Amino acid sequence: MLIQESLVREIVAETLEIDQSIILKESLLSEDLGMDSIDLVELLVKLEDKTGFEIQADELASVSTFQDVLSFLQSFNRAEA
């Protein structure tokens, strides 16, 4: 499955209940967007549901920006190819 930036932006905005327009690639998830550990788990579940990927919580522990989330998900695309 090819992961589109717009889909990930939509999922992050929905999870955090924020407007998509404020999410920049360099946005820090916690500092800029207000994500806490509970939000991160919710994001994980939604990403799994929308993409079909199995993601371990500790795999997302290293992401700190929106771009990190995109890069992480795109690594699944490369692994499937």
Secondary structure, 3 states (H helix, E strand, C coil): CCCCHHHHHHHHHHHHCCCHHHCCCCCECCCCCCCCHHHHHHHHHHHHHHHCCCCCHHHHCCCCEHHHHHHHHHHHHHHHC
